[in-house]
Amino acid sequence: MGELKEIASEIFGLENNKVLKTIIDLTLKPGKTIRTYCNEKNKTYLRPFSYLFAVIGLSVLIGSFVESAYQKSYNQKQETEYNQRLNKIDKNSKKYQHRVENHNFQQNFNRFLQSQYGHYAFAALITIIHLLIFKNLNEGLKNNVWFTIFCFSHTSLLGFLITTPFMLFQKINIDVTAMVFMYITIVFYRIWACKQFYEISWRRSLIKNTFIYLLLFLFLITFTIVAYISLFFMFR
């Protein structure tokens, strides 16, 4: 409880302008800012997990009120196709029951991914993959974790700031354009931050981050395949 009070005080107390200083410095000099945090004793920046909780909490809160036109259109299309397929199946059959259970599972899983717990799980996954790729640079566990959490938190904030204003237009093409720009920004930011923090070349940072995204993609594909196989045997 004391730890939670300290985090809340750090975020909302605005002591020494930590919030503003953290956001500005992570935007202008990400790697150097995280390096400063790792090396200094009297912290002038928010702690990485305080920043993570604040950003994810804000994103989930605003996201519950503002839905993108693209996501809304996609969800409506999926729901329409599901109902059309369901109407063709006998309601008393096992196939009907399995289809409903499968649909409910997918909806619950999607809600989990969009919740703060889904964001925390994704942050943990990124951290583990980052440790695997950057372990040969001898930074130590703590510094690597601090870097990853800060980087994940700030790219989440940047993505939120880029996409949310465009969602208000409720235009699919605008939403897609904003999302593409957001992903490009996030990838570039991470490469730039790694270059500064680890003091490596642009080329080496690009290669290592490419491996991170490849491993992340492979994990998600593998997880999806395993999930669908499990569902198949569960609802047979």
C-alpha positions as CSV (number, residue, x, y, z in Angstrom):
1,M,0.0,0.0,0.0
2,G,2.9,2.3,0.8
3,E,4.4,1.7,-2.6
4,L,1.1,2.5,-4.3
5,K,0.8,5.8,-2.4
6,E,4.4,6.7,-3.4
7,I,3.7,6.0,-7.0
8,A,0.4,8.1,-6.9
9,S,2.3,10.9,-5.1
10,E,5.0,10.8,-7.7
11,I,2.6,11.0,-10.7
12,F,0.0,13.4,-9.4
13,G,2.1,15.4,-6.9
14,L,4.1,16.9,-9.8
15,E,7.1,17.2,-7.4
16,N,10.0,19.0,-9.1
17,N,8.1,18.8,-12.4
18,K,9.1,15.2,-12.7
19,V,6.2,14.4,-15.0
20,L,6.8,17.2,-17.5
21,K,10.6,16.7,-17.4
22,T,10.3,12.9,-18.0
23,I,8.0,13.4,-21.0
24,I,10.1,16.2,-22.6
25,D,13.4,14.6,-22.1
26,L,12.2,11.1,-23.3
27,T,10.9,12.8,-26.4
28,L,14.0,14.9,-27.2
29,K,16.8,12.6,-26.0
30,P,15.4,9.2,-25.1
31,G,18.5,7.0,-24.7
32,K,20.5,9.7,-22.8
33,T,17.6,10.4,-20.5
34,I,17.3,6.7,-19.6
35,R,21.0,6.5,-19.1
36,T,20.9,9.5,-16.8
37,Y,18.1,7.8,-14.8
38,C,20.1,4.6,-14.5
39,N,23.3,6.4,-13.3
40,E,21.9,9.1,-10.9
41,K,21.2,8.6,-7.2
42,N,18.7,11.4,-6.7
43,K,16.1,10.7,-9.4
44,T,14.9,13.7,-11.3
45,Y,12.6,11.6,-13.5
46,L,9.6,9.4,-12.8
47,R,10.3,5.8,-12.0
48,P,9.8,3.6,-15.1
49,F,6.9,1.6,-13.6
50,S,5.2,4.7,-12.3
51,Y,5.4,6.1,-15.8
52,L,4.1,2.8,-17.2
53,F,1.1,2.6,-14.9
54,A,0.2,6.3,-15.6
55,V,0.5,6.0,-19.4
56,I,-1.4,2.7,-19.7
57,G,-4.1,3.9,-17.2
58,L,-4.6,7.1,-19.3
59,S,-4.7,5.2,-22.6
60,V,-7.2,2.6,-21.4
61,L,-9.4,5.3,-19.8
62,I,-9.6,7.5,-22.9
63,G,-9.9,4.4,-25.1
64,S,-13.0,3.3,-23.3
65,F,-14.7,6.6,-24.4
66,V,-13.2,7.0,-27.9
67,E,-13.3,4.2,-30.4
68,S,-11.7,4.4,-33.8
69,A,-13.9,4.3,-36.9
70,Y,-11.7,1.5,-38.3
71,Q,-12.0,-0.6,-35.2
72,K,-15.8,0.0,-35.0
73,S,-16.2,-0.9,-38.7
74,Y,-14.1,-4.1,-38.2
75,N,-16.0,-5.2,-35.2
76,Q,-19.4,-4.7,-36.9
77,K,-18.2,-6.6,-39.9
78,Q,-17.0,-9.5,-37.7
79,E,-20.2,-9.6,-35.7
80,T,-22.4,-9.5,-38.9
81,E,-20.4,-12.4,-40.5
82,Y,-20.7,-14.4,-37.2
83,N,-24.4,-13.9,-37.0
84,Q,-24.9,-14.9,-40.6
85,R,-22.9,-18.1,-40.1
86,L,-24.7,-18.9,-36.9
87,N,-28.1,-18.5,-38.5
88,K,-27.3,-21.3,-40.9
89,I,-26.6,-23.8,-38.0
90,D,-29.1,-25.8,-36.1
91,K,-29.4,-24.2,-32.6
92,N,-29.7,-27.7,-31.0
93,S,-26.5,-29.0,-32.6
94,K,-23.1,-29.2,-30.9
95,K,-21.6,-27.2,-33.8
96,Y,-23.8,-24.3,-32.8
97,Q,-22.8,-24.5,-29.2
98,H,-19.1,-24.8,-30.1
99,R,-19.4,-21.7,-32.4
100,V,-21.0,-19.6,-29.7
101,E,-18.3,-20.7,-27.1
102,N,-15.5,-20.0,-29.6
103,H,-17.0,-16.5,-30.3
104,N,-17.3,-15.7,-26.6
105,F,-13.7,-16.8,-26.0
106,Q,-12.5,-14.6,-28.7
107,Q,-14.4,-11.6,-27.4
108,N,-13.1,-12.1,-23.9
109,F,-9.6,-12.5,-25.1
110,N,-9.9,-9.3,-27.2
111,R,-11.2,-7.5,-24.2
112,F,-8.2,-8.7,-22.2
113,L,-5.8,-7.5,-24.9
114,Q,-7.4,-4.0,-24.8
115,S,-7.4,-3.8,-21.0
116,Q,-4.5,-2.6,-18.8
117,Y,-3.6,-6.2,-18.1
118,G,-3.1,-6.9,-21.8
119,H,-0.8,-3.9,-22.0
120,Y,1.2,-5.1,-19.0
121,A,1.5,-8.6,-20.6
122,F,2.7,-7.1,-23.8
123,A,5.2,-4.9,-21.9
124,A,6.5,-8.0,-20.2
125,L,6.8,-9.9,-23.5
126,I,8.7,-7.0,-25.1
127,T,11.0,-6.8,-22.1
128,I,11.9,-10.6,-22.3
129,I,12.6,-10.4,-26.0
130,H,14.7,-7.3,-25.6
131,L,16.8,-9.0,-22.9
132,L,17.5,-11.9,-25.3
133,I,18.6,-9.6,-28.1
134,F,20.6,-7.1,-26.1
135,K,22.2,-9.4,-23.5
136,N,25.5,-9.4,-25.3
137,L,26.0,-5.6,-24.6
138,N,26.6,-6.3,-20.9
139,E,24.3,-3.6,-19.5
140,G,22.9,-5.8,-16.8
141,L,19.4,-6.9,-16.1
142,K,18.2,-3.8,-14.2
143,N,19.4,-1.3,-16.8
144,N,17.9,-3.3,-19.7
145,V,14.6,-3.6,-17.9
146,W,14.5,0.2,-17.1
147,F,15.3,1.0,-20.7
148,T,12.5,-1.3,-22.0
149,I,9.9,-0.1,-19.6
150,F,10.7,3.6,-20.3
151,C,10.7,3.0,-24.0
152,F,7.5,1.0,-24.0
153,S,5.7,3.6,-21.9
154,H,6.8,6.5,-24.0
155,T,6.0,4.9,-27.3
156,S,2.6,4.0,-25.9
157,L,2.2,7.7,-25.0
158,L,3.3,8.8,-28.4
159,G,1.0,6.4,-30.1
160,F,-1.9,7.6,-27.9
161,L,-1.2,11.2,-28.7
162,I,-0.9,10.5,-32.4
163,T,-4.0,8.4,-32.9
164,T,-6.6,9.8,-30.4
165,P,-7.2,13.2,-32.0
166,F,-7.7,11.6,-35.4
167,M,-10.3,9.2,-34.0
168,L,-12.6,12.1,-33.3
169,F,-13.1,12.5,-37.1
170,Q,-14.6,9.0,-37.2
171,K,-13.2,8.4,-40.7
172,I,-11.7,5.0,-41.6
173,N,-9.0,6.4,-44.0
174,I,-7.9,9.0,-41.4
175,D,-7.6,6.3,-38.7
176,V,-5.6,4.0,-41.0
177,T,-3.2,6.9,-41.9
178,A,-2.8,7.8,-38.2
179,M,-2.0,4.2,-37.3
180,V,0.6,3.8,-40.1
181,F,2.2,7.0,-39.0
182,M,2.1,5.8,-35.3
183,Y,3.8,2.5,-36.1
184,I,6.5,4.3,-38.1
185,T,7.1,6.7,-35.3
186,I,7.3,3.9,-32.7
187,V,9.8,1.9,-34.7
188,F,12.0,4.9,-35.4
189,Y,11.9,6.1,-31.8
190,R,13.0,2.7,-30.5
191,I,15.9,2.4,-32.9
192,W,16.9,6.0,-32.0
193,A,16.6,5.3,-28.3
194,C,18.7,2.1,-28.5
195,K,21.4,3.9,-30.5
196,Q,21.7,6.6,-27.8
197,F,21.4,4.3,-24.7
198,Y,23.8,1.5,-25.8
199,E,26.0,3.9,-27.8
200,I,25.9,1.8,-30.9
201,S,25.6,2.6,-34.6
202,W,22.3,3.2,-36.4
203,R,22.9,0.1,-38.4
204,R,23.4,-2.1,-35.4
205,S,20.4,-0.7,-33.6
206,L,18.3,-1.3,-36.7
207,I,19.4,-4.9,-37.0
208,K,18.8,-5.7,-33.3
209,N,15.4,-4.0,-33.3
210,T,14.5,-5.9,-36.5
211,F,15.2,-9.2,-34.7
212,I,13.0,-8.0,-31.8
213,Y,10.1,-7.4,-34.1
214,L,10.6,-10.7,-35.9
215,L,10.7,-12.6,-32.6
216,L,7.6,-10.8,-31.5
217,F,5.8,-11.6,-34.7
218,L,6.8,-15.3,-34.5
219,F,5.7,-15.5,-30.9
220,L,2.3,-14.0,-31.7
221,I,1.8,-16.3,-34.7
222,T,2.8,-19.3,-32.6
223,F,0.5,-18.2,-29.8
224,T,-2.4,-17.7,-32.2
225,I,-1.9,-21.2,-33.8
226,V,-1.7,-22.9,-30.4
227,A,-4.8,-21.0,-29.2
228,Y,-6.9,-22.1,-32.2
229,I,-5.7,-25.7,-31.9
230,S,-6.6,-25.7,-28.2
231,L,-10.0,-24.3,-29.0
232,F,-10.5,-26.9,-31.6
233,F,-9.9,-29.8,-29.1
234,M,-11.8,-28.0,-26.3
235,F,-15.0,-27.6,-28.4
236,R,-14.9,-30.8,-30.4
